């Protein structure tokens, strides 16, 4: 159903070896995974767009971060309350 790609590995590396998981590296890997998901008609897993938004916020690109958070809410409406709280913190 979902194409998890390298998301779980990226997440693990981010917490266990942060020096090996820069925001730029994670953005590249996750965007590549999203493209693969779309190409194979698989769903992007819950949390992936939000994680990508977080990485963009770390890079200082708040506009793109907001776009991906809105996309997370659109694809997974059950995340709306949580994502809205994150968006309030970004202001």
Residue pairs with C-beta under 8 A, 6 or more apart in sequence:
1 42
1 43
2 37
2 42
2 43
2 44
2 45
3 33
3 36
3 37
3 40
3 42
3 43
3 44
3 45
4 33
4 45
5 29
5 30
5 32
5 33
5 36
5 37
6 29
6 30
6 32
6 33
7 30
7 33
7 45
7 47
7 48
7 51
10 21
10 26
10 29
10 30
10 51
11 51
13 20
13 21
14 21
14 26
23 55
23 56
23 58
23 59
24 59
26 51
26 52
26 55
27 52
27 55
27 56
27 59
30 48
30 51
30 52
30 55
31 52
33 44
33 48
34 44
34 48
34 52
36 42
37 43
37 44
38 44
43 75
44 75
46 72
46 76
46 79
47 72
47 79
49 68
49 69
49 71
49 72
49 75
50 68
50 69
50 72
50 79
50 83
50 86
52 68
53 64
53 65
53 66
53 67
53 68
53 69
53 72
53 86
54 65
56 62
56 64
56 65
56 68
57 65
57 90
62 90
65 90
66 87
66 90
69 83
69 86
69 87
70 83
72 79
72 83
73 79
73 80
73 83
73 84
